Amino acid sequence: MADHGEAMCRQVDGKMTRVFELFGKRWTGLIVATLMPGPVHFADLRRAIPGISERMLSDRLMELASTGLIVREVDAGPPLRVSYRLTEAGLAMEPALKELGRWAETYLAEGGQCPERFRK
């Protein structure tokens, strides 16, 4: 077995670690993508993301707000409604999300499998 020094080992980039600590969590990317066109009310967000529970949506929204990617706004009622919108930092994710969408269109078939022609 080859002896590898510490300098020889690859290390994950700290920036990528920060990105995937946030966006690696289930639902986070879908929430940001749903908010990309503009503000969305909580109930509309829940309907737009099939399978997410109210509790999980609330947790992810609080996390995104604490990172500064979204803003929670209370709309004057009646009825009282809460909407969420992306901040400048959140909107800056648009090119990356679009590129990921293009990548998925090319390399991920329905069901999440790479087509055989790309497995070489």
N, C-alpha and C positions, 0 to 999 in steps of 0.2 A: 504494500500500500504506500502510495506517495505521501511524503511528509509535506504538509502545507503550513506555511507560516501565516500569521495573522494578516499580513499585508496581501497575501495571495487570495484570501477569501473575499468574495463579493459581499457587499453590504447594501441593504435597501436604502435608497435615497430618503432622507428625512422628510422632504417635501411630499414624496409619494406616500409615505407612512401617514402623514397628516391628512392627505386627501382620502385615503381608503379607511382611516379611522372614522371619518364622517360618512363618506359616500358608500362605504362597504356595508353599511347597515341596511337591512331590508327596508324598502319603501322610500328611503331618503331621495334617491335620484328621481323616482316617479313623482314625488311631491314637488321637487324643484322644477321638473319638466312641465308639470301641470300648471304651475304658477308663471311660467315663462311668458305667456301672452298678456298677462295682467292679473290684477287682484281677483281672488276667488273666495267666496264664502265657505265656511267650514263644511256645511252640509253638501255643497257642490263638490268640494274636494273629496269628501268621502264617497260620493256617487261616482266620481271620475276615476277612482282607484279601486277596482273590484278586489275584494278580499281583505282590505284593511279594516281593522276594528276602530271604533271611535277612540278607544284608549290609546292604541298604538299611534293613530294619527295625531292625537293631542300630544303624546310624548315626543314624536318626531318634530312636530311644529315648535314645541318649546325648545328642543335642542337646536333646531335651525335658527330660531330667534336669538338664543343665547350666543351663537357663533356670529351673529350679525348678517346672516344671509337672507333672512326674511323679517318683516315687520308685521306685528299683529295690530289691527285697527278695529276699534269698536264703532260701528255705524250707529248714529243716533236713531232711536226708534220713535215710536213703536213700529214694528217689533224690534227689539234689540238684536242686532246681528253682528257677528264677528267675521272679518275678512282678513286675508293674508296677502302680502305682496312681497316680491323680491326687492332687496336693496340693490344698490349699484354692484356690490360684491356678488350677489346672487345672479343678477343679470349677466355678469361677466362669464358665467358658466355656459352661456348659450352656445358659443362656438364648439366647446368641448362636447357638449351633449349632442349637438348636431352631428359632429364627427363620429361619435360613438354609435349614433343611429345609422349613419352610412356604413360603418363597419359591420354592424349587425345585419343590415340588409344584404351585404355581400357575403359575409362569412358565417352567419348563424341561420340555419333553417328553422322552421317552426319546431318547437320542442327543444331548442338550444343545442342542436348538434351541428358541427361543421360538416358541410357537404364533403363527400369522399374526395373530390378533385382538389381540395385544399389541405388534405392530410399528408402531404408528401414532405 
